Amino acid sequence: MLTRLVLLLTALFASTSILRAQPGGDLHGHLVETNVLSGWRSGDGTHTAGIEIRLAPGWKTYWRSPGDAGIPPLFNWSGSKNLNKVSVSWPTPEIFLLYGSRTFGYENRVILPIAVIPSRQSETVHLSGVINLGICRDVCVPVQVEIDGTLRASSTQPDPAIAAAIADQPSAANEAGLKGVSCSLKPAQDGISLTVKFVLPATGGKEVTILETNDPTIWVSESKSERRGELLTSQFDLVHSSGGPFALNRSDLRFTILGSKRAVDIQGCSS
């Protein structure tokens, strides 16, 4: 399944029929538009900015881990000047169903906060690059979004819209009251069955657990989760694209629990 997904993404983003969205403007006649929110420069030289993505009514795009039927966003900042590093933050995604599979993303509009490290901290940064996105409504299409913006060192006033997007990220494990998380592994057909137990106050409603690994060649199934009191148990199947055995480092696993009241970001688990 993972191999088919990788081949699909390669074909989509290599295709000459990819839609190309221009920065700025409005949505008339377009499915997606982008805008760089210039943000502010902090005392340590880090520049906090935002990428606003606006979609035509009813269209959706994907979170960093899109689910089995989604297309992960890919960033390329190679055209930028005075840029050392960019880190993208992700507001809590919504859950959508696409052809019977769970996907995770955003509808209509999202602001992705970015932490920009300039090569020369006291100078302006010019952001120039592209983001390859998958967007879906009744059908899914790949879109190449151009990014262009200027981040001036003299800008020091925080932007409330970017700050709100930063605050909308999943809570840290300690903030959510996590008391423990453990993992158990056992062989399964073609791979590994992983069971994770979280000692965590309920996050509301029917909770969904998302698992991310550091290895993009490992396919991860949708979670099957059950809660009893403060114990949430989630089970996953993992398969390597080669079909062969593979190692799994528990400390590298990242879990996101989505509930109706809050989301929680958890790094690693014990044996």
N, C-alpha and C positions, 0 to 999 in steps of 0.2 A: 504493500500500500504506500509506504514511504517513497519507494523508488518511483512509482507512478506519479506521486505528487511532485517530486523533484523534476521529473521530466516535463510535467505540465507547466511548472513555473518557468523552466528554461525556455520552453516553446513560446509561452505567452510573452515573456519579456524580450525575447529575441525577434519577435514578429514585427514586421514593418507596419502592421495595422494597429499598433499601440496608440491609444489616444494621448495627445500631448496637451496638458493644461498649462496655461500661462499664469504667472503670479499676478495677484491683484485683480481688479475688474469686478464683474458681477457674474451671476450664474445664468444670465440670459443666453440660451443656446449652448450651455456647457453643463457637464455633469459634476465637475469639481473645480474649485478655485482655491488658491492659497494666498496667504499674506504673512509677511514676517512682522511680528510685533517686536519692536526694537528693544524693549525692556530697559535694564539698568546695569551699571557697572558697580561692583562691590569693592570694598577697600582692599581685598586680597587679589584683585585683578580679574576675578571671575565675572563674566557677563551673563546675566540671566535674561533670556529672550524667549520667544514663543513662535511656533509655527501654527498658524490658524488654517484649518482645513474646512472648507464649506462645501457641502454636497447638495446636489439638487434634491428636492423633496422626495422622501422615501428611499433614498440611496444610503448605503452603509459602507464603511471601510473598516479595516481590521486593526486589532491590538497587536502588541509585539509577538504574542503567541496566539495565532488566529483560530486554532481548532483544526480538526482533521480536514474540513472542507474549505478552509480559508487560505488566503494568500498573504504571507508576512510582508510587511513593508521593508524596503531596502533603501538605505541612504547613501548618497555619494556627494561629498563636499569638496571634490577635487578642484573646482574652479574658484575656491575661496582664497582670500588674501589675509595675511596676518592671523592665520588660524592654526592653533596647535592641536586642539582636541574639542570634540563635541560629545556631550552625553545627553541622551534623550530620556525624559521622564514620561510616565504613562498614567494618565488619569484612569480611575476604575472603569473597566469596560462594561458594556451591557452584554446580555446573552441573547443570541439569535439562533433560530433553527434554519438551516440551509440544506434542502434535500434530505431532511431527516437527521442531520448531524448538527451538534452544537457548535456554534462559532462565537467568537468574542470580538467586540469592536464598538463602533460609534456610529450614530445616525445623525444626519443633517449637519452637525458642526462639532468640531473638537479643537481644543488648543493643546498642542504638545509642548510643554516647557522644555527648553534646552539650556544646559549649562555650557557656556563657551569659554574655553581657555585660550586667550590670545598668545601669539608668539612673543609679541611686545606689549606688555600689559597697559602701557599708557597711551596706546595708539588705537585708531579706529580699526574695526574688523569688517571686512566685506564678505558676506555670505553669498556664495554662488554654487549651485549644485542641482541635483535632481533627487526626487524620491519616487521610487516605483511602488505603486499602490495597487491593490485589488479593490474594486468597488462593486457592490452588488445591489440589485433590487430583484426583478424577476430573472435577470441574467447577471452574470459576472463578467467584468471586462478589466483588463490591465490598463493603468493610466500612468504616464510618466509626467510628474509634476515638477515644474521648474521652480527653484528657490532663488530669490535675489533680495538682499537687504543689507542695510548699513547699520552697524552697531557702534555708536560713538562712545568714547571713553568719558565724555562730559555728561552722559545721561546717567543720572543717579537716583531718579525718582522711581520707586517700585510701581509696576503696572498691576492694578487690582485684578484684571482678567487673568494674567499669568499666575498671580499669587493664588487665585481661586482654583486654577487647574492643578497647581502644585499641592494644594490642600486636599484635592479630590483623589489623590493617590490612595491605594490600600494602606491601612494602618500597619505599623511595625508590630512584630509579634509581641513585644513586651507591653505595648500600648493596649493591645487587644486582650491581654490577660492570659497569654499562652503559658501553661504550666509544664508542658512537655510534649515531645513529638518523637515517635519511634517508628522504624521501618523494619519490615521482615521481607525476605526474598525467598522465592522458591522457583524451581524450573517450571516452565510452561511450554506449550507447543510452540516451537520456533523461537522461544525467547524466555522472558522472566515475568513472573507474577509478583507485583509489589503491593504490599498492604501497609498502609500508614495509619497510625493512631495519633490523633491530636487531642490533648487535654486542654480544652479551650471553651470558654463560654459561647453559647449559641450566637451566631451572627444573623439569624433571622430567616424564616421561611425555609424553602427547600434549598439547602446549601450545595454548591458545586465546587469541587476542588480541581484546580488546574495544576499539572505537573510540567515543569520545564527542565531539560537536561542541558549540559554543556555541549552535547554531541548532536548535530543536526541530522546525522545518519540513523539516529534511533527514533523509531516511530512509537508514539505513546497513545494508548487508547483513551477514550472518554472515561471519566471516573465513575465508579459506582460507590455511593456514599450512604452511610447510615449513622444517625445520631442517637445516643442514649445518654441523657443527662449532659455532663460536660465532656463526654467522650465522642469524638467524631472519627469514624473509621472510613477510609477511602481506599479503593482497590483499583490498580491499573495493570494493564498488560503492556510489556515493552518488547519490541522486535527490532533487531538490527537490519539495515537495508541489505546486507550481504546474506542474511539468513543464518549466519553463524553465531557462535558464542561471543559475548562481549562483557567487559567489566563495567561496573556501576559504582561510582564514588558517592556515598550517601551525603557527604558534606557539600557536594556540588549541586544537589537537587534543590530546586526552588518551587515552592508551593504557593498558590494564590487561592484563598477560599473566598468565594463570592456568596454573600447572603443578602437578604432583603434590607437589612439595617446597616451592615458594614461589610467591608472587604479586608482581608488580612494577608500580608506578605510574610512568608516564612522561609528562611534559608536553612537547608540541611536537616538531617535527622540522625538519630543514634540507632545502633543495632538493637 
